[in-house]
Amino acid sequence: MTFASQSAPWLQIRLKVAEQAAAELADEHFGADVWLVGALAENLAHQHSDVDLLLVTPTDRGPAPELRSRLTGGIRIDVQAVSETTVHDWRTLLDAFAVTRDDIETFRTVRGRLNDLTALRTARPLAWVSDQAEVLTSEQRATYQRWALADRCEAAASLAEDLLGLAQAGLYPHADLVWDQLARVVAQAETVAAGAPLLGEKWLPSLLSSDDDAGRFTPVPTLPEPRWLSTAAHSPFFASVQVRLADALLALWPTDAEPEPLDEAGLGGFGWLPQRYSDGWFLRRGDARAPLSDGRMRTWQTAAARRARA
């Protein structure tokens, strides 16, 4: 994936500043690795972007030092110092996508550390002295994708629950705001499924762009105009959310299973959204869970796509 901002002068200036700061940190902290992390490591920057660096210190040197931000040429450089042991603990979370419907403790831990895992996913070594061949293996990067997508699906499910409550209470202006927020969460899920790290919403126009966009940015796709009075019964406008999340999940968990009969009564209405854990597919609406086989998931996704086109 390439981004239209790669040739921007403010990007190139920040990359040079990052390299300079990394060299200085490597001199100050012998034996440490210095990584560029975050949006800048993905060639994304604006005219006031900070530079985020991760200083990884050898475990035998004791606790990681506390570092202050610094300014170079008017550019703020934020440095987080962690030990190799801490980075190892982060990597361990990317060894396997291990969450089931009956045991989500690991998922809670991962969600709490998702910013750190995103730092690993985006890390670009600037000063490298360790024997580690690469920051993450291809398998760990794939596991990061699954955790990040599961996080966005959980966020979407939480917003859908809010939407249902707001609509039932007649708080339609509030529901409109949450609906707009849901559009951005769904777009984030799609970028993660396409291989991008989970960065801030402000970068979505770049993350959604492709090599064919010739320097143009892609607007965040809007959702259909909601009809809040119908949310308790028939709400086809919500189907676009259902099918887009299903498509994102199926990109990471493809299946060639034959469609199986599914009683859709009650499972295709407002609020029901798909999710995939290590023990299989399920639909979620609030606290309700409805497990699905691969074949039934394909049936549900096809039905959602049909509703979205109606």
Salt bridges, closest charged atoms under 4 A:
GLU24 OE1 - ARG70 NH1 3.91
GLU28 OE1 - ARG70 NH2 3.53
GLU42 OE2 - ARG121 NH1 3.63
ASP60 OD1 - ARG61 NE 3.75
ASP78 OD1 - ARG76 NE 2.87
GLU105 OE2 - ARG108 NH1 2.39
ASP116 OD2 - ARG113 NH2 2.38
ASP151 OD1 - ARG111 NE 2.74
ASP151 OD2 - ARG152 NH2 2.90
GLU154 OE1 - ARG284 NH1 2.32
GLU190 OE2 - ARG244 NE 2.77
GLU201 OE1 - ARG184 NE 2.73
GLU225 OE2 - ARG227 NH1 3.32
GLU264 OE2 - ARG306 NH2 3.90
GLU264 OE1 - ARG307 NH1 3.05
ASP279 OD1 - ARG101 NH1 3.77
